[in-house]
């Protein structure tokens, strides 16, 4: 046999039971190659005995580890285990809590006492303080430790026994409690000790940007937006007349959210931090005022004939100025106006102007975020004043409107003639151009009427239309009447009626049927003698005196005159 080749179908198992295997042997080199199939039993690499031994060793190792961990945990638990009971009360009458640590000898010192001082208000770490352990045993020894920046404290090497524990600090209220540990050589962890801060105070003023105090401003002091405790007490208060406010008994240390609101001002929201026992006494909150406006009404003052009536004026320009700031607007048809978006807390000069009228200025102060309503109508006055009226006949008639006299000259003078005008067909007139404060004499002249003059006193400001109505008396009048027979009491006609006054002679003839007569042309400034004649024979006579018998509507009636003559 020079060579052979084995072909294995399966690999040897690592663990398990022995398994049958087959391989083929091929013989080479002979005249005819031969092949043989051989079968045998194949054992695993790891036998059952060795496997069992390894498992037992692993279980033993696990037991050793478990026992070690258990002892270590038990030791730690003994060192830090804490309990509590009541020993006695302190000076204030509050219960004193004691922390008890398992049983043991009282002769050896502890390793250390530790804990952490936190603020009761917000659980923040306290600093700038310390702790004192005063022994309640006969020795009365005192042990002290400082509170670090993170609030932690630690006091080493203290003998076992009962102690009075006190925690203190700047701005903190002292905290007392009893402590006793009964096992020596342990670590006593007091955990978190919560201390109350000395109450703090917020005090200050609420003002506007120009420094004026704001009274009745609402202030709400509550927990900070970042505070974990959202159910903390909220304090609500209002500023006094001088803008001052004060809030006492605030928990410290703490962060507070302060909201200040006042009518006409933007609401302010700010955050304030109070450290332990801190008082902030000079706070100043400057609120920003909201824009303001002014509203009102403008009218023209019409005096005299309209008895002070006001005429609403549209298109009056209103200019509001304050320093370099100015804004303009105009009135609408009803004379109303509104000046909007005015910077607040300023004094404005409002100038009202319209062609044909005198300018007028008003000084108005505006507040914060408010509308100032002008309670009274703003009156402006015409820059050109007029004299107006109606010229009528002096009459006792009730229908006065029909008695207007046209074409009457109206002359206005102040020593020299200033101008003139004529009355219209209904007797009305208007003279424009009177100057304020000037005295005038107004004269009315018309043919057939007696002239009349009036002294016009100083023209007042705003007298845009001064009224002056006039009644003219005719310069002549007519005599009216009738003649009747003395004997028959019937109308007598064709009687001459002759009126004379000095060299003036007027005459007429009675009517032919009813005996009536009209004799015009008699003047008011003369006494007249009236004679009734027939064939140069005087039949009757009358004396007419205008002072005793004044003309009415330009007429004097003598009624029926009895004459000694026959009827018509």
Secondary structure, DSSP 8 states (H G I E B T S, - for coil): -----EEESS---SBSS-EEEEEEEEE-SSSS-EEEEEEEEE--SB-HHHHHHHHHHHHHHHHHHHHHHHHHHHHHHHHH----EEEEE-TTS-EEEE----S--SSSB-SEEEEEEEETTT--B--SEEEEEEE-STT--EEEEEE-TTSEEEEES-BSEEEEEEEEETTB--EEEEEEE-STT-EEEEEEEEE-B--EEEEEEEEETTS-B-TT-EEEEEE-TT-S-TT---EEEE--TTSEEEEEEE-SSEEEEEEEE-TTB--EEEEEEE-TT-EEEEEEEEE-B--EEEEEEEEEE--STTTT-EEE-SS-EEEEEETTEEEEEE--TTSEEEEEEE-SS-EEEEEEE-TTB--EEEEEE--SS-EEE-SS-EEE-BSSEEEEEEEEE----S-GGGGB--S-EEEEESSSEEEEEE--TTSEEEEEEE-TT--EEEEEE-TTB--EEEEE----TT-SEEE--EEE-BSEEEEEEEEEETTT--B--S-EEEEEETTEEEEEE--SSS-EEEEEEEETTSEEEEEEEETTEEEEEEEEETTTS--BTTEEEEEEEEESS---
